[in-house]
Amino acid sequence: MFALAAFKYVISSIEKMTSETIISIFLGVGLAASVGFRVFLPLFALSLAAYFDMWQLNDSWQWIGSLAAVLTLGVATLVEIFAYFIPWVDNLLDSFAVPLAAIAGTAVMVSTVANLDPLVTWSLAIIAGGGTATAIKGAGATSRMASTATTGGLGNPIVSTVETGTAMVVTTASIFMPILAAILVICILVIIFMIYRKLRPRHNSK
């Protein structure tokens, strides 16, 4: 009975969604995916967008659009980007970044999704936001470990360049073209899934 009531409640919330709500979900999913590549870059972009009134954040998250947040996240973004170009340091960062990505991915969804019941918002944020960010960050960390094992870390800057570039593209699309960002996220997740399926039989055969 509880499951049925919860299902009806979710369906009712979906039926009440406006175009603004749907676009805000696309924005959140896009930024959450970007968090999977670089934790602070999408947060910095969202902070800038809020500061210049390009996007309205939910009431309890207005502080992200403050000048202090812009400066702090800007510095954190630069430090993170350059740190990932240092072999071995990048692997150490991944050990912290994976759980941090889950938190940040959830946060960007909660801060951007508009006109939804708090229960639905948080459920969506944890599953779509935190889940997407964690999946992508986990895949990136695995790729970096493989690069470290096969190239001694010499190939890691290439992985970092691809990650940073992808984060910039998806973040930019999220801010200016949320629908395109959502499509890019789907493509990224499909690619990750295909690579996983391709490598898993090889792993199991050993």
N, C-alpha and C positions, 0 to 999 in steps of 0.2 A: 504493500500500500504506500509506504513512504517513497519507494522508488518511482511508482507511478505518479504520485503527487509532485515529486521533484521534476520528473520528465515533463508533466503538463505545465509546470511553472516556467521551465526553460523555454518550451515551445511558445508560451504566452509572451515571454520577453522578446523572443526572436521576431514574433509577429508585430511587435510594437516598434521595431527598429526603424529609424529614419535613415535617409541617405547620408546625413551627417554622422550618424552612429556607425554606419558601415564603412565610410571613409576613414573615420578615426580608428576603427579596428585594423584596417589595412595599414594605416600609419604605424600603429603599435606593433603589428606583426613584422613589418619591414625593419623597424628600428631594433626589435628584439633579435631578428636574424643578424643584423649588423653587429649587435653586441657579441654574438657568437664568434665574430672575426676580431673585433677590437672592442673591449668593454667600454672605454670612455669616449671613443669617437662619436657614436650615435647620441650619447648623453650630452656631449658638448654641442652637437648640432641641434638637438632638441632645445637645449638651453638658449642657444642663439635665436632659434625660431620663436621661442616664447618671449625672449627679451625684445625682439623687434615686432612683436604682435602678429607674427605670421600664423601661429597656432595658439589656441587657447587651451591651457591646462586645467585639469580639475582643481577645485578650490584648495585642497590640502597639499597640492603639489606646485603651487604658484611660485614657491621659493626657487624652483629650478630656473625660472626666468629672471632671477636677480643678477645684478652685475657681479656680485661676489661668486655666485655659482658659475657664471660664464668664465670668469678668470680662473677659478679653481679647476674646473673641468677642462679648460683649455690647456693648462699646465700638465694636468694628469694625462691628457691625450698625447701631448708631445713626448712625455717621458715613456709612456707605454709603447708608442710607435718605435722610438729609437731603441728601447730596451730589447725589443723583439729581434733586432738585427745583431744582437750579441749572442754567438753560439753558446750553448749550455745555460746561459742566463734565461734564454727563451723557454727552455724546458722547465726551469724552476718556476718561471712566471705561470706556465700552464697549470701547475699544481694548485696555484691560488686562483687562477682565472676561471677554471671550470665551475667551481661553486659560486664564484662571484658573478659569473655570467647568468646563472640561474636566477640570482637575486635581481640583477640589473634588468634582465629580460622581463621579469615579472613587473618590476617597477615602471618601466617605460610603457607597458600596456595599461597599468592602472592609472598612470598619469595622463594618458591621452584618450582613452575610450570615453566617449560622451553618451550621456542620456541612457545609461543602463543601470539596472538595480545593482547595488553593491555586491550581492552574492554572485550574480552572474558575471559582473566585472572581474572580481577576484578569481573566480573559477576559470574564466577565459584567460586571464593574465597568467595564472600558474601553468595552465596546460599549453596554450598557444604561445605565450610570451616566454616564460621560463623554460618550457619544453623545447621550443625551437632554438633558443640561445644555447641551451645545454647540448643539444644534439650536434649543432654546428661547431661549438667550441671543442667538444669531445672528438669530433672527426679531425679538426685541425691539430689538436694535441697528438693524436695518433699519427697523423702525417708527419709531424715534426719529429716524433720519436723514431719513425722509420727512416727519415732523412738523416738523423743523427747517427743511427746504427749503420747505415750504408755509406754515408759520405763523411762521417766523423764530424758532422756539424757544418761542413762547407756548403752543403746545399740548403741549409736552413734559411739563409737570407732570401732565397728564391721563394720559399714557402711564405715567409713573412711579407714579401712584396706582393704576392698574389692575395694574401689575406687582407692587407691594408688597402690595396686597390679595390678589392671586392667590397670591403666595408664602406669605402668612400662612395662607390657607385650606388650601392643599395641604400645607404643613408641619404644621399642626394635625391634618389628616386622617391624615397619615403616622404621626404619633406615637400617635394614639388609635385610628384606624381604617385600618390599612394597606391593606386590600382596597379601601375606598372611594377611597383615594389613588391606587391603581393604575388604577382606572376613570377618575378625573379626568385622570390623565396621558394615558391613551389618547385621551380626548376632546380634550384640549389639542393633542396631536400631530395628530389628524385635522383639527382646525380650522386649524392652521398649514399642513398639506398642502393643504387645500382653498383657502386664501387664496393659497398659492404657485401652484397650478394656475390659479387665476383671473387672477392678475397676469402670469404668464409669457407667455401668448399676446399680451397687450397690449404687453408689453415687446418681444417678438420682431417684432411688426408695425411697430415704429417704425424 
